[in-house]
Amino acid sequence: AQTVTQSQPEMSVQEAETVTLSCTYDTSESDYYLFWYKQPPSRQMILVIRQEAYKQQNATENRFSVNFQKAAKSFSLKISDSQLGDAAMYFCAYTTYKYIFGTGTRLKVLA
Amino acid sequence: SQTIHQWPATLVQPVGSPLSLECTVEGTSNPNLYWYRQAAGRGLQLLFYSVGIGQISSEVPQNLSASRPQDRQFILSSKKLLLSDSGFYLCAWSPELGTNQPQHFGDGTRLSIL
């Protein structure tokens, strides 16, 4: 069965610093897609970044980037120059035909 | 552009009462639709998904059911609510299975069972 694991329930980062959120997954599929979603206190789910498993190049969206290690089944999210507005729950998700979400990492940004 | 509407935003119900949460999508055809539950401080649990009218897949055996009477309408129901049904319910849609297209979420319904 496919699973997604986020081993860090909570992380803290100083404003303007860099933080990395971990995500590992388990699958026997070779073609799939990975996402990071952000859920601020408003509870709305916002897509942060996506990665296709067949692409070796790591995805980047402004201050957000991923470190995708397919062999290790690892998909970490790096947030550079952290801002107060980055404080939220972050969910890693995997999909082939249905989506599987991790349990989330709560990120606190310290001023 | 596509939009997703979910209501009500907040609901307080007594144990044993029925439930109906509604979700509609605009601006797209034949979307894949999903219902999730998020317990306090926890991740998203997929409850149901649907790839077409009348086609419902259940992921977790429980007190809830889902229906899709129209292409862009997805309803979550219960005949008799339990205390354990409390949580935050999210509806989502995606354009196609097995692609890099992400899911798009509604604003959620906070359900409290008394």
Interface residues (C-beta under 8 A of the other chain):
Chain A: Q6 Y33 F35 Y37 R43 Q44 M45 L47 R50 E52 F91 A93 T95 T96 Y97 K98 Y99 I100 F101 G102 T103 G104
Chain B: Y34 Y36 R42 G43 L44 L46 Y49 F88 L90 A92 S94 L97 G98 T99 N100 P102 Q103 F105 D107 G108 R110
